[in-house]
Amino acid sequence: DLKSKEGQQMVLDFIEAMVSLPQNLGGDKSGDSISAGYRIVPVASPDEYSPVTKVLAQARQLDASTLKAFVSASLGKDDSDDIESILSSIPNLTDENRSAIQDAIAAAGRIDHSSSITAKSLPAANFILANGRVFVPDGPVSTGDIEILLSMSLTRSRAVSRLLRDELKDNKSPHDAVAKASSFVGSQLSSTKSIKRMDVSSLDTQDEQTRALYFQWNHDNKRHLQVKVTAILDPLSEATQRVSPLLRAIRDQLKLPLSLMLAPRPVIGGDDLPVSSYYRFVADPLASPDGMLPKASFQNLPTNHVLTIRMDVPEPWNVQQNYAIQDTDNLRCDVKSGCGDEAYGTGLGRKSDDDASSRSTSDSRIGRTVIEYGLRSLLFFGQCYDVSEGSPPNGLQLTIDQTSQTNLKLLPANENIAEVEVGADGTVVQSDSSSSNTVVPVGAYHTDTLVMKTVGYWQLRAKPGVFKLAIQEGSRGADIFEMVEGKVTEGGQLKVEKDSSATASRNIVMKDFVSTSEVLLVRRREGYEHAELYSEHDGDAENDDSDDTVHVFSLATGHLYERFLKIMMLSVTKRTSTRVKFWLFENFLSPSFKATATAMAKKIGCEVAFVTYKWPEWLRAQSEKQRIIWGYKILFLDVLFPLDVKKIIYVDADQVVRGDMKELVDLDLQGAPYGYTPMCSSREETRGYAFWNQGFWASHLRDRPYHISALYVVDLARFRREMVGDKLRSYYQQLTSDPNSLANLDQDLPNYAQHDIPIKSLPQEWLWCESWCSDETKATAKTIDLCNNPMHKEPKVSMAKRIISGELFEESWVELDQEVQAYEDE
């Protein structure tokens, strides 16, 4: 409104903000230039035009300084003042600029003023439009405000400009054309949304009951940049748990105006509460005033529930437990001893060890539980594309290597945070308050993985440093492909850099804690344009006699199942005729188990290695811990183990093995990528509970057997060659769109997919389970599984003692348990 002082002041602020922007706002990565055009539109009718309105109608003819000078001189003037009196009040006005203003006013009198707009139905008397997006300032307009508007409008403007590129070539007003098109697209998108924008400040005028749920902070803070944050939250939601720490940072650190409206749902239905967890956010330790190591504190927790702790960390982080006394899967209070680490130790008949008591002088208080986590490694992850075909080279084998690597020392909590410098050669220099700079080189580092079909995804773990990323040497992929430099454009096109020379490897740097996705482009070598990445029998496990080791995979969580897992390891090692190596998924294992299992393995003559994998963000996640474990058990078999492991056997932690696992390794899978044992049907009293013989499963399987997932053998070479992992993840993604599907995820998924991915049915004696198998078949059983009975519940330990005993066993479960305990005590 140019007749008002507020409107005239806004013109000055707006011109100043726009003039301070560069003429060309730079460009994007594809080389397109970016520019912004602006105008000032009066809210008036033709007969109300003031001198300022007339001048601004011809603003294009004037330079910004002259325009600002005239508007400034017009402040406080009314329409009765003539032009000459306004011009006379402008200091140092040159004759040239005076003539330019007079010419602009004269020209304005000769044009059609129908382009002005009336005040009816406008969002405010004074406001700014950026390609249709409305901004109503409540104070001076700054350059920062304009930059935010530009950034919010840029993506849509760029897309519209590209779509209309041909039409804009000869357009005399390209900015207007793009603005109108962007505004139309924006209005169409906003009209499809079920929730419209609203002025949350109006909530402050509601009745007392509503106002009790409305909070404001920092609104008296006169900041130059007009940024306000408003949050409307359901207090009983996981989203509120996660956003609360961010709101505290906005309020306390950034000091931004913050409004919070609590909008609890009026009715909570069902048996489950919307929130069944307690959540804490751990921030940057450098932001802590005492400089201590970061920590989260949970207080006043209920004593009548069993609690489980789980980390919620950024995608690039591999976080594992460093220290814990209690079973973090089953945190509970003992009726006699109480709560906390000391009570737990008392319940076990031992006191907390010296290491525990040294953690903190107050840790021994009743009710105090201490759990320590460490950042073990960070993640290189990204996408890989074949520029020759424009698609991911799924199955391509990648490696990262480093000739020297360093261990970073974890400083005690009472010392300052360490500073670490990564050298160009990958060495790490660490300094702290108590020692001079030291470089600690250790052995070389190597890890490998496969490129997945979905978005060409790959991930590799590393510590800070410089690494060589390469296609695995000696693989068929190294014969077919070479690396080239390039990028994926915003339009999804693969663009190879000009004069890019092909290389066998490239350097990648782990330099921060928020590493972004890496894009790796490969190109087919001349003569391999149509070559297949895998030949028919490439890497077949049946044709490889170089490794006589039996590789066994398992996972467990909680102290009880860790106890079972050690007994399973002992029974496998005792009964297998060749060397055994266990690959244990470490994400859910306790620090005490890792230490004692490694020590026990040396005593009994087997090997133990720990593996991990980060659930990709694009793959639908699971929230329940048991289902997360089931997912890790089946979804990542192609990328979980080193590429030189060709065959692996999965064994549930609660099994005891009576047969030689080498027989299972040597078993011919007859072209199937894996073999499972069919579910038993010889126990008559539980046949009515066999869900696979009725309903959906009966019609889906069509006379194929339903298999149990407690034990299976995988031909990893064939599994990788036939992209079985990609197929299983695809089935998983489709089926889990229905939250009620895949009730037994690890078992239902391969059974559902067996029309496409064949399963070799193993001989029935390879898995005996009392719930489904008859007592007569127990004598020939090569493994005993402690599966749950659908008719009644029985504690696992008592079941193990009862079932695994007698003349059929060389050692009873009790004797195996005692032997494991002896190794632990030793």
C-alpha positions, 0 to 999 in steps of 0.5 A: 500500500504505497499511500501508507508509511508502512508500505513506503518503508517496505518499498525501501527495505525491499529495494535495498534487499534486492539490490544487495543480491548479485545480478546473477545468483550463481548457477547449479551444478549443471551449469544453468544460471539463476537470476531473479526479476522483481517489481513493486505493485501498488494496491490502488485504483487508477484515480488514486495514484500517488507520485510514488506510485507513478514513479514506481510504475516506471521503476525499470527506467531508474537506477536503484539509488534514484528510486530509493531517494525519491521514495525516502523523500516521499515518506510523510508527504501526502498527495497534495504535495507537488512533485517539485517540492518532493524533488527539492527535498532530495539532497544532491539530486543531479539534473540527470536524475531529476529529469529521469524522475520527471520523465517517469511520472509523465510516462506513467500518466500515459499508460494503462494502470489496470495492472494495479490490484485492489485491496479486496481479498488480499492476505495483507496490506503489504506483502511479498509474493515469490512465484505465488508463495506469500510472505507477510512480514511483521517488520523490516524486510532483510536480505536474509528474508529474500534469500530464504524466499528464493531458496524455497522457490528455486527448485520449482522454478528450475523445474518449470524453466527446464520444462518451458525452455523452448517457449522461453527463448523468445519470451520478452518477460521470461521471469513473468512466465516462469512465475505464473507457471510456478504459481499455478503448479504450487496452487494445484499442489496445495489444493490437493493437500487435505490440511491447509496452512493456518495462522497458529498465532490465532490459537493464543486467543482460544479459551483457557482450556486450549491456551493451557496447551499453547506455549511460546518462547523468544517472541520478544527477541528482535532478530534481523532475520524473520524466522519463526518455528511453530510445532503442533505435536501429539504428545503421545507419539514417537515423532514428538519424542524425536523432535523435542530435543530439536525444539530445545536446541531451537529455543535455547541455542538458536534463540529463535521464536518458537511456538508449541501447540500440544494437540493430544488425540481425544481417544486412545483405542486398542490395547497398546499405548501409542508410545511404548518407549522412553527416548533420549537424544545425545548431542555433540559433546563439544556443546556440553558445558563440562566437555564430558563424554556424551550421555543420556540419563533415564530416571524414574523408570517403572520397576514392574516392566522388563525394559530393553535399550536400543540405539537410534543412530544416524545411518553412517554410524556403526555403534556397539556396546562397550560395557554393560553388566546387566542384560540390556534386553531384559532390564528388570528389578529383582524383588529381593535385590532391587534395581541396578547393576549392584542388585543384578550382581548380587542376584548372580552371587557376585559383586560388581567388578573393579572395572564397573566400580571405577566407571563412576564413584556413584555407580554402585548406588542401588538403582544405578545402571551403566551402559556404555556404547562406542562408535566402532566405524563409519559407513561409506555408502552410495549408488553405483551405475553402469553408464553404458546401460544406465542401470546398476551393475548389481552383483559387482564386487567392490573393495576398500583397502588401506595400507595403514590404519590407526586405532583411536584411543577412547579417552577417559570421561574426565579428560578433554575431547581428543582432536584427530587429524587424518593425513593424506596417506590415511595415518591418524594423528591424535592429540589430547591434553595429557600427551603430545601428538602420536601416530599409531600405525597398525595392520592393513585394512580391507573389506568388500561388498556387492552392489545391490539392484535397488538404486545400485546401493552399496555400503562399506565400513571404515574408520577416519582416513583415506581409502582406495575404492576399487572393483575387486581384483581378479573378479569378472567385474574387474575384467568387464568394468572400469571406473569413470568420473561423473555424476547423476544430475538432478534429472536422473541422467548419468553424466560422465565428466569430459576428458575423464580417464578410466581408472581401476580405483579411486580414493575416498575419504572418511572425514566427518561423522555425517558422510554423504552418499557416494556416486560411483560410475563404471563403464564397460570396457571395449569388447565387453559391451554385452558380457554377463557379470557372472558366468553359469558356474562362476564361483560355485561352492561345489567346485571349490575345494580350497576351503575345508572350513565349515562356516556357521552363522548365528545371532542372539540377543540377551544373556539367556540366548547368549548362553544357548549360543555358546552351548551351540558353538561347543556342540558344533565344534565337538561334532564337526570333523573339520575346522569351524568358523563362526560368524556372529552378528554383533549388533545385539551381542553384549560386550561380555559375550564377545570377550568370553566367546572369543576366549572359549573359541581358542580353548575348544579349537574354533574361530569366531568373527563378528559381522554387522550390516547397517539396515539401508534407509530405503528398505522398509524398517522394522520397529520391534527388536525381534523382527529386526533380528529376523530381518538381519537373519535373511535379508542381507546374506549376500553382503554380510560375509566376505566374498571369499566365503562360498557356503555358510550354514545358519544355526539357531542359538538354542540348538544342540548339534549331534551331526557332522556339519561337514556333511551339510556343507558337502550336500548337493543342493541341486541348483537351489541357492539354499536348503531348508528342513521341512517342518515336521508333521509326525507328532499327531497332537500338534497337527491341528496347529500346523497353519501351513496346511490350511488357509493362505499357505495351503493355497499358496504353496500348492503341495510344496513343503513349508520349511523351518528357518532354525537351520539352513545352508546357503550356497553363497556363490550361487546366491550372489550370482543369481541375485537372490538377495535382491529378489528377497529384499524386493519381496520383503518390500512388497509384502511389508506394505501390509503390516500384518504380513510376514508374521514370522519374517525370517521363515515366511519370506523364503517360503513365500518366494519359493515359486521364484527362488527354489528351496532344496528340502534337506533330509528331515533328520537335520532338524528335530523339534519336539513340538512337531516331530515324534519321539520315534524320530529323535534317535536319528536327529542330527540337530535338536531345536528348542522351538516353542510348543503351540499347546503350552509354554515352558521355560527354555532352560527347563526344556533344554534340560529335559529334552537334551539328556539321556542315552541318545546324547554323548553329553547332556545339555547340563554337561555342555552348560557346565563345560561352557561355564568352566571356560568362562570361569577360566 
